[in-house]
């Protein structure tokens, strides 16, 4: 118990304590083996993540360039849009009415 109290008293506080606690966290990794050996070069995150972003970006560009992504016609409105727009108009009218009643 005394050792626990001494350890508790010597723990860093504030930002230093937060950093020390964060260093002790372990996050499960997809790119490491169970034995702790290093993954092959082609599975390292520093290589695979940029390649994945490049592939997704290229696919988006190709889809856009060949016309797969386009905007067609005017924006469609539904009942919810009308309710929101009318409630906004009512709210603005009420604010205007209340502000005109206040004498400065």
C-alpha positions in Angstrom: 0.0 0.0 0.0 2.8 2.4 0.8 4.5 1.7 -2.5 1.2 2.4 -4.3 0.8 5.7 -2.4 4.4 6.7 -3.3 3.8 5.8 -7.0 0.6 7.8 -6.9 2.4 10.8 -5.4 5.2 10.7 -8.0 3.0 10.4 -11.1 3.3 13.3 -13.5 0.2 15.5 -13.7 -1.3 17.6 -16.4 0.0 17.3 -19.9 3.0 15.2 -18.9 0.8 12.7 -17.2 -1.5 12.5 -20.2 1.5 11.9 -22.5 2.9 9.2 -20.3 -0.5 7.4 -20.2 -0.8 7.7 -24.0 2.6 6.1 -24.5 1.5 3.1 -22.5 -1.6 2.4 -24.7 -1.4 -0.4 -27.2 -3.4 -0.3 -30.4 -4.1 -3.5 -32.3 -2.3 -3.4 -35.6 -3.1 -5.1 -38.9 0.4 -4.7 -40.1 2.3 -6.6 -37.5 2.8 -10.3 -36.9 1.8 -12.1 -33.7 5.5 -12.7 -33.0 6.3 -9.0 -33.3 8.3 -9.4 -36.5 8.2 -6.7 -39.1 5.7 -6.9 -41.9 6.9 -7.3 -45.5 7.7 -4.0 -47.3 4.5 -4.0 -49.4 2.3 -4.3 -46.3 3.8 -1.3 -44.4 1.2 1.5 -43.8 3.6 4.1 -45.1 3.3 2.5 -48.5 -0.2 1.0 -48.5 -2.2 4.0 -47.3 -0.8 6.4 -50.0 -1.4 3.8 -52.6 -5.0 3.3 -51.5 -5.7 7.1 -51.5 -4.1 7.3 -55.0 -6.3 4.5 -56.3 -9.5 6.0 -54.9 -8.6 9.4 -56.2 -7.8 8.0 -59.7 -11.1 6.0 -59.7 -13.0 9.2 -58.8 -11.2 11.2 -61.5 -11.8 8.5 -64.2 -15.5 8.3 -63.2 -15.9 12.1 -63.4 -13.9 12.4 -66.7 -16.0 9.8 -68.5 -19.3 11.3 -67.3 -20.2 8.9 -64.6 -20.7 11.7 -62.1 -22.9 14.5 -63.3 -25.7 16.8 -62.1 -29.0 16.4 -63.8 -31.6 19.1 -63.9 -32.8 21.3 -61.1 -32.7 20.4 -57.4 -35.8 18.4 -56.3 -37.7 19.7 -53.3 -40.1 17.7 -51.2 -42.5 18.4 -48.3 -39.8 18.6 -45.7 -38.0 21.3 -47.6 -41.3 23.3 -47.7 -41.8 22.8 -43.9 -38.3 23.9 -43.1 -38.5 27.0 -45.4 -41.9 28.0 -44.0 -40.8 27.6 -40.4 -37.7 29.7 -41.1 -39.9 32.4 -42.6 -42.3 32.3 -39.6 -39.3 32.5 -37.2 -37.9 35.5 -39.1 -41.3 37.2 -39.1 -41.6 36.7 -35.3 -38.2 38.1 -34.6 -39.0 41.1 -36.8 -42.3 41.6 -35.0 -40.7 41.4 -31.5 -37.9 43.7 -32.5 -40.3 46.3 -33.8 -42.3 46.3 -30.5 -39.2 47.2 -28.5 -38.8 50.9 -28.0 -35.2 52.1 -27.8 
